[in-house]
């Protein structure tokens, strides 16, 4: 696939920042003695003191010239980081490169307790235990193949017919997996709200777990969110009059193939449909893009990494143009 028809000419600005967070003090924990680095002398290890926690990391790239009216904030799903949007596991350019090339200022974040956002001590600060995703789980949940069809031998893995994700790159994708938590949604949403307040007005591009986060942030900051692009959102707000806050925010919801073959998506896609129908009935503007319906078959939950990702990005770019979000 080719890239954007009108590529950006250069890089105007590049940088990063941490945002949100709070200060926590730990006291009364055991002080031990240990070696920090192999070959170094033993030293006191004191876990007590003051720490910054619940912050988020954001990296941004601003093109020259800019051809989009608002920055594009790219939020990742569960058990991964902002690398979701970067170079694909097969080595090809990802959506960060695509939309930057199309003239968008792109902001890619690592959410609370992910990647470069850093970690807090658990369970002293972050309650509970982290959840780790196995390759077996990802194979089925991301709809590369039926549950139970993963095999440690790549040559014996069974994929869905016509799968667009390059299965030979699956082990490379699995290197991106990071622990996730089921207790910090509030802190994560607060960090995203802080980002929108700092950077906005902005367009949100959300995926999977961050789908619900994006809708919640739009409800909290309807004057700052100019559009929401939800890639297979893992949840949606309940129907009701509160959704009328979103009436003036164009929303695009994109779904790939084989959704009915995976139980979790059979349960989550209807929530998106109910949300879209209710908001549209209240005067909203939600566009539902079902890729198989328009003839694009074989796309996985990780469609930004599929071999036809540029084609899908082009559809999204066209939608943004139609909604008056680009120059």
C-alpha positions in Angstrom: 0.0 0.0 0.0 1.1 3.5 -0.7 1.3 6.2 2.0 -0.6 9.5 2.2 -1.1 11.1 -1.2 0.3 14.4 0.2 3.2 13.7 2.6 4.3 16.1 5.2 7.4 18.0 4.2 9.3 17.8 7.4 9.5 17.8 11.2 8.6 21.1 12.9 8.9 19.9 16.5 9.6 16.7 18.4 9.4 16.1 22.2 7.8 14.4 25.1 6.4 15.0 28.6 4.9 13.3 31.6 1.5 14.5 32.8 -0.9 14.0 35.7 0.2 11.8 38.7 0.3 12.4 42.4 2.8 12.2 45.2 2.7 9.2 47.7 4.7 8.6 50.8 5.6 5.1 52.0 6.6 4.5 55.6 7.4 1.5 57.7 8.6 -0.9 55.0 11.6 -3.1 55.6 15.0 -1.8 54.8 17.3 -4.5 53.3 20.9 -4.8 52.0 21.6 -5.9 48.4 23.5 -5.5 45.2 21.9 -3.2 42.7 24.2 -4.0 39.8 26.3 -7.1 39.3 29.9 -6.4 40.5 28.9 -3.4 42.6 29.2 -3.4 46.3 26.2 -4.2 48.5 24.2 -1.2 49.7 21.2 -0.3 51.7 17.9 -0.7 49.8 15.2 1.5 51.4 11.7 1.3 49.9 10.4 4.1 52.1 10.1 7.7 51.0 8.1 9.9 48.6 7.2 8.8 45.1 5.4 10.1 42.0 2.7 7.7 40.7 -0.3 7.6 38.3 1.5 9.7 35.6 1.3 9.2 31.9 4.1 9.5 29.3 3.4 11.3 26.0 5.7 11.7 22.9 4.7 14.1 20.1 5.8 14.9 16.6 4.6 18.0 14.8 4.9 18.0 10.9 5.8 20.9 8.6 3.4 21.8 7.1 0.5 20.9 9.3 -2.6 19.8 7.3 -4.9 18.9 10.1 -6.8 21.4 12.2 -6.3 19.6 15.5 -3.6 17.3 17.1 -4.3 13.6 16.9 -4.0 11.9 20.3 -3.3 8.1 19.8 -4.3 6.0 22.8 -3.4 2.3 23.0 -5.3 -0.8 24.2 -4.8 -3.1 27.2 -1.5 -4.9 27.9 0.4 -2.9 25.3 1.9 0.6 25.0 2.0 3.4 22.5 4.3 1.3 20.3 1.0 0.0 19.0 0.9 2.9 16.6 4.6 2.9 15.6 6.5 0.7 13.2 4.5 -2.6 12.6 5.9 -5.9 13.8 6.7 -6.8 10.2 8.9 -3.7 10.0 6.6 -1.7 7.8 5.5 1.9 8.7 2.6 2.1 11.1 -0.2 4.6 11.7 2.0 7.1 13.5 4.0 7.4 10.3 0.9 7.4 8.1 -1.0 10.2 9.9 2.2 12.2 10.5 2.8 12.0 6.8 -0.7 13.2 6.2 0.0 16.3 8.1 -1.3 15.5 11.6 0.5 16.5 14.8 0.6 13.1 16.5 0.8 12.5 20.2 1.4 8.9 21.3 1.0 8.0 24.9 2.0 5.2 27.3 -0.9 5.1 29.8 -0.6 4.9 33.6 1.6 2.0 34.7 2.7 1.2 31.1 6.0 1.5 29.4 7.7 4.9 29.9 5.0 6.1 32.2 6.8 4.0 34.9 5.4 1.8 37.7 4.3 2.3 41.2 5.2 -0.2 44.0 2.5 -2.8 44.4 0.5 -3.7 46.4 1.5 -0.8 48.6 0.4 1.8 46.1 -1.1 0.0 43.1 -3.5 -2.5 44.6 -3.6 -6.1 43.5 -1.3 -7.8 41.1 -0.5 -7.1 37.4 -2.1 -9.2 34.7 0.2 -10.7 32.1 -1.0 -11.7 28.6 0.2 -15.0 27.2 0.7 -15.5 23.5 -2.1 -18.1 23.6 -4.6 -15.6 24.9 -3.5 -12.9 22.4 -3.7 -15.2 19.4 -7.4 -15.8 20.0 -8.4 -12.4 21.5 -6.8 -10.5 18.7 -8.5 -12.8 16.2 -5.5 -14.1 14.4 -6.9 -17.6 14.7 -9.5 -19.5 16.8 -8.9 -20.0 20.5 -6.9 -23.2 20.9 -5.2 -22.9 17.5 -2.0 -21.3 18.8 1.0 -23.5 18.7 4.6 -22.9 19.9 5.7 -24.1 16.5 4.9 -21.2 14.2 4.4 -23.5 11.3 1.5 -25.2 13.1 -0.5 -22.2 14.1 -3.9 -22.0 12.5 -5.1 -18.6 11.3 -8.5 -17.4 10.1 -8.8 -17.7 6.3 -7.5 -14.6 4.6 -6.0 -13.1 7.8 -4.4 -9.7 7.0 -2.2 -9.7 10.1 1.2 -11.2 9.0 1.2 -14.3 11.2 5.0 -14.8 10.7 5.4 -11.5 12.8 3.3 -12.7 15.7 6.3 -13.4 18.0 7.6 -10.0 17.2 4.3 -8.5 18.3 4.3 -10.5 21.5 7.6 -8.7 22.5 5.4 -5.6 22.9 3.2 -7.0 25.6 3.4 -5.4 29.1 1.6 -6.0 32.3 -1.8 -4.4 32.8 -3.9 -3.6 35.9 -7.7 -3.8 36.5 -7.6 -1.3 39.3 -6.4 2.0 37.8 -9.0 3.0 35.3 -9.8 6.2 37.3 -6.2 7.3 37.3 -5.8 6.5 33.6 -8.9 8.5 32.7 -7.7 11.4 34.8 -4.3 11.4 33.0 -6.1 11.4 29.6 -8.2 14.3 30.7 -5.1 16.2 31.8 -3.5 15.5 28.4 -6.6 16.8 26.5 -6.6 19.9 28.7 -2.9 20.5 27.9 -2.9 19.7 24.2 -6.6 20.2 23.1 -8.7 20.9 21.2 -7.8 17.5 19.7 -9.0 14.4 17.9 -8.8 11.2 19.9 -7.8 7.9 18.2 -8.5 5.1 20.7 -8.2 1.3 20.5 -9.6 -1.6 22.4 -9.4 -0.8 26.2 -8.9 2.9 25.6 -12.1 3.0 23.6 -14.2 3.5 26.7 -11.6 5.9 28.1 -11.9 8.1 25.0 -15.7 8.3 25.3 -15.5 9.1 29.0 -13.0 11.8 28.3 -15.2 13.3 25.6 -18.1 13.3 28.0 -15.9 15.1 30.6 -14.3 17.6 28.1 -16.8 18.0 25.2 -15.4 21.4 24.3 -11.8 20.0 24.0 -12.6 16.8 22.0 -13.2 17.6 18.3 -13.7 14.0 17.2 -13.3 10.4 18.4 -12.0 7.6 16.1 -12.6 4.3 18.0 -10.9 1.2 16.6 -12.8 -1.8 18.0 -13.5 -0.1 21.3 -13.6 -2.4 24.3 -16.6 -0.7 25.9 -18.9 2.3 25.5 -21.0 4.5 27.8 -24.5 3.3 28.7 -27.4 4.8 26.7 -29.0 7.9 28.3 -29.5 11.6 28.2 -25.9 12.3 29.3 -24.8 11.2 25.8 -26.3 14.4 24.5 -23.0 16.1 25.5 -21.5 14.2 22.5 -24.0 15.4 19.9 -21.6 17.9 18.3 -18.6 15.5 18.3 -18.3 13.3 15.2 -17.4 9.8 16.1 -16.1 7.0 13.8 -16.3 3.4 15.1 -14.3 0.8 13.1 -14.6 -3.0 13.3 -12.6 -5.7 11.6 -13.5 -9.3 10.6 -14.4 -12.5 12.4 -15.9 -10.6 15.3 -18.6 -13.2 15.7 -16.0 -15.9 16.1 -14.6 -14.6 19.4 -16.8 -14.5 22.6 -15.3 -11.3 24.1 -16.1 -9.3 20.9 -19.5 -10.9 20.5 -20.3 -9.3 23.9 -18.5 -6.0 23.4 -19.4 -5.0 19.9 -23.2 -4.8 20.7 -22.3 -2.3 23.4 -20.7 -0.1 20.7 -23.7 -0.6 18.5 -26.2 0.4 21.3 -24.1 3.4 22.1 -24.0 4.5 18.5 -27.7 4.0 17.9 -28.7 5.8 21.0 -26.4 8.8 20.4 -27.6 9.1 16.7 -31.2 9.0 17.9 -30.3 12.0 20.2 -29.0 13.9 17.2 -25.4 12.8 17.3 -23.2 11.9 14.4 -21.7 8.4 14.8 -20.4 6.7 11.7 -20.2 2.9 11.9 -17.5 1.4 9.6 -17.7 -2.4 9.4 -14.8 -3.4 7.2 -16.2 -6.7 6.0 -19.4 -5.0 4.9 -17.5 -2.7 2.6 -15.4 -5.6 1.2 -12.3 -5.5 3.4 -12.0 -9.1 4.8 -9.5 -10.6 7.1 -8.7 -7.7 9.4 -7.8 -8.5 13.0 -8.2 -6.6 16.2 -4.8 -5.1 15.5 -5.8 -3.7 12.2 -3.2 -0.9 12.5 -0.6 -3.7 12.1 -2.4 -5.6 9.3 -0.9 -5.7 5.8 -3.7 -3.4 4.5 -3.3 -0.9 7.4 -2.7 2.0 5.0 -5.9 1.3 3.2 -7.8 1.5 6.5 -5.9 4.6 7.5 -6.9 6.1 4.2 -10.6 5.5 5.0 -10.1 7.2 8.4 -8.3 10.1 6.8 -11.1 10.6 4.2 -13.6 10.6 7.1 -11.7 13.3 8.9 -11.6 15.3 5.7 -15.4 14.9 5.2 -15.9 16.1 8.8 -13.9 19.2 8.2 -11.0 18.2 10.5 -8.3 18.7 7.9 -7.1 21.6 5.7 
